[in-house]
Amino acid sequence: MKPKTPEPCPCGRPLAYAACCGRYNAGSPAPDAESLMRSRYSAYVHGLEDYLLATWHPSTRPAALDLGAGPSTKWLGLEVKARTETPDTATIEFVARCRVGGRAQRLHEVSRFLRADGRWYYVDGVID
C-alpha cells in the first residue's frame, strides 16, 4: 500500500499544510506578518471563518463572515509581491487567484498588519 502524501500547503510554500499554515490555523501564533497573511489565505481555502475573525484586528474586524454566501469560490494560488515589516507593523502586497462561480478572478491587495500583545493581526487592505 502506497503511503499517503501529505496535503500541500495552499499558501504556496513548499511544505505540507500541517507543517506550514495548518499549525497557525490550529491556533499557534504566526511568527511574522507574512506567515499570518499566508495562513489567512489558507483559512479562506479551507473555509475557516473563526480563524479569519480571530486574526482580524478588533478595530476593523467585521461582526461575522459568511464564506458560504454567494457563488462558490475555489482558491487557485497565492503570490507575495512585496513586503515591508517593522517590529510591530507590516505591509504585504499579494495576488490571490481564484474562480468565483466558475469565472477566473485575480485579487491584488496591499494589506496592513499590526502586532499587538505579541500576536500579528490583519488590519485592512487596499484592493487594486
VENURJO-V550931 format. One record per residue. D_FIRST is the distance of its C-alpha to the first C-alpha in Angstrom with 1 decimal. Layout:
d_first:D_FIRST
d_first:D_FIRST
This chain:
d_first:0.0
d_first:3.8
d_first:6.4
d_first:9.1
d_first:12.1
d_first:15.3
d_first:17.9
d_first:20.6
d_first:24.0
d_first:26.3
d_first:29.2
d_first:28.3
d_first:28.0
d_first:25.0
d_first:23.4
d_first:20.8
d_first:22.7
d_first:22.4
d_first:24.0
d_first:26.5
d_first:28.3
d_first:26.1
d_first:28.0
d_first:31.3
d_first:30.4
d_first:29.7
d_first:33.2
d_first:33.5
d_first:36.5
d_first:36.0
d_first:37.6
d_first:39.4
d_first:40.4
d_first:37.9
d_first:34.9
d_first:36.5
d_first:37.0
d_first:33.4
d_first:32.2
d_first:34.6
d_first:33.2
d_first:29.7
d_first:31.4
d_first:32.8
d_first:29.4
d_first:28.0
d_first:31.4
d_first:32.2
d_first:36.0
d_first:36.7
d_first:35.4
d_first:37.5
d_first:40.6
d_first:40.1
d_first:40.0
d_first:43.0
d_first:46.3
d_first:48.5
d_first:51.4
d_first:49.5
d_first:46.8
d_first:46.9
d_first:47.2
d_first:44.0
d_first:41.4
d_first:40.1
d_first:37.2
d_first:36.6
d_first:40.2
d_first:40.9
d_first:38.7
d_first:34.9
d_first:34.1
d_first:30.9
d_first:31.0
d_first:30.1
d_first:30.9
d_first:33.2
d_first:35.5
d_first:37.8
d_first:41.1
d_first:43.2
d_first:43.7
d_first:46.6
d_first:46.4
d_first:48.9
d_first:48.2
d_first:48.6
d_first:48.4
d_first:46.3
d_first:46.2
d_first:43.1
d_first:43.2
d_first:40.0
d_first:38.9
d_first:36.3
d_first:35.2
d_first:34.3
d_first:34.8
d_first:37.1
d_first:37.3
d_first:35.8
d_first:38.4
d_first:37.6
d_first:39.2
d_first:39.8
d_first:40.8
d_first:42.8
d_first:43.9
d_first:45.7
d_first:44.8
d_first:46.7
d_first:45.3
d_first:47.1
d_first:46.2
d_first:47.8
d_first:47.4
d_first:44.7
d_first:42.5
d_first:42.2
d_first:43.0
d_first:43.1
d_first:46.8
d_first:47.2
d_first:46.7
d_first:48.6
d_first:46.9
d_first:48.0
